[in-house]
Amino acid sequence: MPLVEVRIKKDTHQIACAEGEEAKVTLLANKLKDKIEKLSASFPSATDKTLYLMASLMVIDEMEESEGLVDSKAKEETALKVMDEVFERIEKLVHKLESATNVIG
């Protein structure tokens, strides 16, 4: 199993990953590293454990917000489909009424 080496602040971490996932793990680790370094600059007295926890909470928050956007988009798409179906039914009813009017008149 491949190992990816990640250096965050003074610590080096060996992260195991699946074959072919090295680049992805490196990219994700670097994103986390960036968050931790920014937090460290803002909170210089925070311990490394606290910085990791804060960064993790931020990532979870971002994920939940992202999921909310996906849910919102899915609801919007569902509403549009329902509106299209209702519009089609109205068009059919209008066509039937027009046909019935032409037969009578």
Residue pairs with C-beta under 8 A, 6 or more apart in sequence:
1 16
1 17
1 18
1 19
2 16
2 17
2 18
2 19
2 21
2 22
3 14
3 15
3 16
3 17
4 14
4 15
4 16
4 17
4 22
4 25
4 26
4 29
5 12
5 13
5 14
5 15
6 12
6 13
6 15
6 26
6 29
6 30
6 33
7 13
7 33
8 29
8 32
8 33
8 36
8 37
9 36
9 37
9 40
9 48
9 51
11 48
13 29
15 25
15 29
17 24
17 25
32 55
32 59
35 55
35 58
35 59
36 51
36 52
36 55
39 46
39 51
39 54
39 55
40 46
40 51
43 50
43 51
43 54
46 54
